[in-house]
Amino acid sequence: MSIEVGLKKINEETVKRSYVFWPVYKWILSHLRPFLLKVVMFIFCGLVATVIELAIPKLIQHFIDYTLLNKQISQYIKVLGYLFVLVIIMLCFQIGSNILERFIREESSKEVQFKILAQLRRLGIPYFEKTNVGEIISIFNNEVQIFQELFRRCIPDIVKYSIIVIVSVYFMLTIDYRLTLIMIPSFLLYYLLGPYFERKATFYGQQLVENKTRVSDKLYESLSSLRELRAYSAEEWDLARNERYITAWVSNAVAHDLFAFMRGSYRRFTYHLGGIGVFLLGVYLIKNEQLSLGGFVAFLFYYFFTMQKLTAIVTRFTEQKLLVTQIERLYQFMSLSPEVPLKRENTVKRGMIKGDFRLIDLDFQYNADRKILSSITVDLPKGKRTAIVGSSGSGKTTIVKLLSRFYKPTNGSIFLDGKDIMDYSEEDLRESIGYFFQEFYLFGGTIKENILFGRPSATEQEVIDAGKHAYCHEFIMELPDQYNSVIGERGIKLSGGQRQRIAVARLFLKNPSIIILDEATSALDTVSENEVKKSLDMLYKGRTIIAIAHRLSTIRDYDHIIVMDNGRVVETGDYQTLLERKQVLYELVSNEGTDKNGGSS
Ligand SMILES: Nc1ncnc2c1ncn2[C@@H]1O[C@H](COP(=O)(O)OP(=O)(O)OP(=O)(O)O)[C@@H](O)[C@H]1O
């Protein structure tokens, strides 16, 4: 059976899938490893609390059989005293068990969140380029929640209830083994249909949560697009669209409640049926003096308590199976290996990378079906300004991604200061390279925090010096809170040029030996561009600069130009020489001039 939910058909078979269950389950449980001692303590506390809780009916049995029948008042007070002490001890162990359970749950889910972040970092740019942000966010929202759910309910409940059932069956056996055997047919009767109702109720329960999220997403979309809907007279269309999702939600809710009710009713039916058996046999045994009255009363308590917990274990197992299947995507994500293996040991002294790049016979493709770069052999000298130019799609950005080691070349090598770039540690490389893009991220905090991002350990004076070098000190000092001014989400309260100068200040603080730019200032007006250029010129001094340039007017003063076409390097040299050669760069410059003049020159 399947139900139509929105545009996606969700099949119930997903609930039954078990081929991934064990590896995923083992992986989930591996998160308990750091808290092994606490897990043992949790089980111990649970065991003690359960033994005490279940010893109480035994005490009642004693009370009925000896104290009450023999009318011994002193015994009566003694039993009450024991009971009181036992309850206090039991409560202490229950509190301990609850605290440990909560600690284990929260710590393990915190750890999984850290692991997701670390894995995202490990997978790096290739993963972000292949996966949409929605999917990544959903891993955090849904899968982490499922993970918490497993540690909140399923795993601890299965452990707790199992302890209860084992201890309780032991006490039942000490009363009468024949009565205890009645549990078997009673449980088998439950097992006949119970898991079916469990599966259905759990499945619809999960769908209910997903549909609820979908309905609120759609409502949010409808509210955000009210103007467009009215302008296009599309209210009816929107209503019909929402109705579909709401109908799916409602039918899910009805199905869930129905199966949950049937699950509960069937559960009660089976163990009450067994209860009748216990009554009949119990009365018979009392009549034949094979069972005491107190023993019978205590047994009744154990029977109902055990049956309830036993059937609850089945419920938790069903829920757990579904949740584990749903967490499979997170498991697969955590099992991914980065395209570029990360090297950890630092092999060069801090600040010693100078930026002398040599690319030898380099080929690259993102996917097996298409070559993006072919036979690239080129030098990008240290301490110089190199510009990479060429038509759109010729592979400029791809080269820069390879220089940054975001990707691994398909063939050939990249040497940095004479050493294969793959042999540098991640830390060495990231410390040595700074980036400057048209768009970059400013955090919603203060200007100081945003500059400090370049080197969090920098002093206040270093931040101010960086601000001065980047020509942003003056405008910062004019703001009401100066360096402590809050700049709004993504730096919304600043102009484009001001934001870019903050980014330059950040780079001053980071102090990398190599700076990679992607047509950094093309989105600015002339005044802002000149201001940013002034700050960039300060930054460039003594560093290796590699720039992707779209406007050829910006590369005149570069030392070295690499001209690309269709994934190949077609020309290299300085600007003047290449122009005089009147080949590809000359063509590009001429075309740019033509475009600017509207094709008239
Ligand atoms: N992550 C990716 N996966 C697959 N193909 C990609 C990816 N990034 C870029 N490409 C392809 O590689 C080719 C070169 O792209 P690249 O971005 O390097 O060109 P570019 O010269 O920088 O272009 P532009 O000047 O337009 O930015 C293009 O055909 C592009 O479609």
The ligand as a Tripos MOL2 file, in Angstrom:
@<TRIPOS>MOLECULE
LIG
   31    33     1     0     0
SMALL
NO_CHARGES

@<TRIPOS>ATOM
      1 N1         31.7430   21.9160  -10.5030 N.pl3     1 LIG1
      2 C1         31.6680   21.6930  -11.8000 C.ar      1 LIG1
      3 N2         31.2110   20.5060  -12.2590 N.ar      1 LIG1
      4 C2         31.1540   20.2570  -13.5760 C.ar      1 LIG1
      5 N3         31.5360   21.1230  -14.5270 N.ar      1 LIG1
      6 C3         31.9980   22.3270  -14.1550 C.ar      1 LIG1
      7 C4         32.0860   22.6760  -12.7580 C.ar      1 LIG1
      8 N4         32.5870   23.9260  -12.6750 N.ar      1 LIG1
      9 C5         32.7860   24.3420  -13.9430 C.ar      1 LIG1
     10 N5         32.4440   23.3910  -14.8310 N.ar      1 LIG1
     11 C6         32.5780   23.4650  -16.2990 C.3       1 LIG1
     12 O1         33.9440   23.6180  -16.6060 O.3       1 LIG1
     13 C7         34.1060   24.5150  -17.6830 C.3       1 LIG1
     14 C8         35.1040   25.5900  -17.3010 C.3       1 LIG1
     15 O2         34.5160   26.3410  -16.2690 O.3       1 LIG1
     16 P1         35.3000   27.5130  -15.5270 P.3       1 LIG1
     17 O3         34.4040   28.0090  -14.4640 O.co2     1 LIG1
     18 O4         36.6400   27.0430  -15.1500 O.co2     1 LIG1
     19 O5         35.4190   28.5700  -16.7050 O.3       1 LIG1
     20 P2         35.8200   30.1170  -16.6340 P.3       1 LIG1
     21 O6         36.8080   30.3290  -17.7220 O.co2     1 LIG1
     22 O7         36.2160   30.4930  -15.2670 O.co2     1 LIG1
     23 O8         34.4200   30.7500  -17.0170 O.3       1 LIG1
     24 P3         33.8140   32.1970  -16.6250 P.3       1 LIG1
     25 O9         34.7280   33.2270  -17.1950 O.co2     1 LIG1
     26 O10        32.4800   32.2150  -17.2730 O.co2     1 LIG1
     27 O11        33.7340   32.2180  -15.1270 O.co2     1 LIG1
     28 C9         32.7380   25.0730  -18.0160 C.3       1 LIG1
     29 O12        32.2820   24.4010  -19.1860 O.3       1 LIG1
     30 C10        31.8740   24.6930  -16.8450 C.3       1 LIG1
     31 O13        30.5840   24.3800  -17.2650 O.3       1 LIG1
@<TRIPOS>BOND
     1     1     2 1
     2     2     3 ar
     3     2     7 ar
     4     3     4 ar
     5     4     5 ar
     6     5     6 ar
     7     6     7 ar
     8     6    10 ar
     9     7     8 ar
    10     8     9 ar
    11     9    10 ar
    12    10    11 1
    13    11    12 1
    14    11    30 1
    15    12    13 1
    16    13    14 1
    17    13    28 1
    18    14    15 1
    19    15    16 1
    20    16    17 2
    21    16    18 1
    22    16    19 1
    23    19    20 1
    24    20    21 2
    25    20    22 1
    26    20    23 1
    27    23    24 1
    28    24    25 2
    29    24    26 1
    30    24    27 1
    31    28    29 1
    32    28    30 1
    33    30    31 1
@<TRIPOS>SUBSTRUCTURE
     1 LIG1         1 GROUP 0 **** ****
